[in-house]
Amino acid sequence: MEIFSSYNMIIGAAAIVIISFWFNGISKKTNIPSVLMLIVLGILLQFALKYFMGDGINFEQNLRGTLEIIGTVGLIMIVLEAALELELKREKLIPILKSMAIALIGLVGSAWVAALILYQFIDGMTMQAAWLYATPLSILSSAIIIPSVSGLSPNKKEFHIYESTFSDIMGIMMFYFLTGGLNPETDSGPASFAINIIVTIVIAIIASYALVLIFQRIKSQAKQFLLIAVLLLLYAIGKKMHLSSLIIILIFGLVIANVKLFFPGRTAIFLEKEKMHQIYHELHIITLETAFVVRTFFFVIFGITIVLSSLLSLNVALVSILIIASIYAIRFVLLRVFIGSDILPQVFIAPRGLITILLFYAIPVEAEVAGFESGILLFVIIATSLIMTWAMIKDKKKIGTMLDEIDEEHLERNEAEDELREHREKIEESESYINENTIKNFESKEGIDPTNH
C-alpha cells in the first residue's frame, strides 16, 4: 500500500527518532520516563494506521517477530551499556553483592507471590505455568531504569544500575530454567543448570580476553560495529547452545571497562593503553547511541501492538493490582533489611518493561494458558512506570526544596555576617573616637601642646 512506500517509511522512522530525542529532553526535566511517552506514541500510531488501513489488521501478530528481534538487540546493547559504566573496585564489592542479593531475593520472592496470585485467579493456570508467567512480571527493566536514574546521587544511581542489570540476567536465566522443566527429556535439574552457568562464565572470560587482544591490533577505524557484530554472534550461538548468553555480554563489558583489573602486573604488557582507551570510548558512544535507537523503535512498536480493550476487564485490574502491591511490599522489606531507612525513591523504582515483554513472547506454546489476558502485562508495565515517575518527581521536588532551604540559610547567614561586620566597624570607630578624646583630655590636663607631637 502507498502508506508503506519506501519514502514514507524513511520519513516515519526519522520522525520517530527525532521525537524520541525530544522525549529524552522532556524526561530529564520532568522525570517522566521517555519509555512511557514512546508507548503512548505507538498507541497513537496504532489509531492512525487503523484509520487509514482499517481495523482488520492484527498488529500484534504481524509485528511480533520484529519486536522480538529488536528487543533482543536492544537487550544486548542495554546490558553492554550498563557494564561499560561499572567500575570494579575493592571498595565497591559490598554494594555489588548487596545489589545482587536484593535483585535475586526480589526476583524469586516477587515471582513466587505473583505465581500464587495467577494460580488463584486465572482459569486453567497450573502452578508450573503460573511460575513461568510470573517470572517476566518480576524482572526489573534496566531499559527504563538506567536512563531514568541519572539525576539521583552517585550511590543510588550505581545501586540501580547494578540491581537492574543483575535482575535482567538472573530473570532470563530463571525463565529458561523453568521452560527447560516443561520437557522432562531435556530437563536435567539444578546441577546441569549450575554447570551451564559455569561453562558460560568460562566461555565469556576466554572470549573477552581474545576480543581485547585481537581488536586492539586491528588498524581499521571502522571496527566498532564489527565488534558489536561479533558480540551479537556470540550471543546468538550461546542461545542455540542453551547457554546464559547475557553473561557473555556482561563480562565482556566489565573487562573492557576495567582492563587494568583484568590485566594485572606483568600481563599489562599485552595491552596497548591508548588503543584500549580509544576502543572503550568509541564503543561506549556507539553502544549508547544504538541502545537509544533500538529502545525507541521497540517501545513504539510495542505501543502499536497493544490491545487496549484488554485493560477494561475487572479481573485484569484485580490481578494486576495484587501483583503490583506484592512487588512494592517485598521491595520495601528487602530495602529496609539491606539498606536501612534511606530507601526513597529506590523502593518505588521497580518498573517492568523490555525483558518482561520479550520473555512473555518467548513462553512456549505448550505452556500457554488461554485464560491469561495480555492486559495484565500492559497494566503492570504502565502502572509500575507511572509509580516510578511519581516517586522521581516527588524526590526531585524534595531535593529542590532542600536546596532552596540551604540557599535561604546561606543568605540569612551572609546577612547576619554583614550585620556583625557593620557592628564591629561601628565599635572600632567608637573605640577610635574614645581613644582620640582620651589622649586630648590627658594632654590638656598635663599642659602638653598637641602641635609638638
Protein Blocks (a to p, Z undefined) as FASTA:
>chain_A
ZZlgfklmmmmmmmmmmmmmmmmmmmmmnopafklmmmmmmmmmmmmmmmmnojkbcfkl
mmmmmmmmmmmmmmmmmmmmmmmmpccdfklmmmmmmmmmmmmmmmmmmmmmmmmmmmmm
mghiafklmmmmmmmmmpccfklmmmmmmmpcfklmmmmmmmmmmmmmmmmmmmmmmmmm
mpmklmgbjklmmmmmmmmmmmmmmmmmmmmmmmmmpmbfblmlmmmmmmmmmmmmmmmn
opafklmmmmmmmmmmmmmlmmgcjllmmpcfklmmmmmmmmmmmmmmmmmmmmmmmmmm
mmmmpcfklmmpmklmmmmmmmmmmmmmmmmmmmmmmnommlcfklmmccdffkmmmmmm
mpcfklpcfklcfklmmmmmmmmmmmmmmmmmmmmmmmmmmmmmmmmmmmmmmmmmmmmm
mmmmmmmmmmmmmmmmmmmmmmmmnopafklZZ
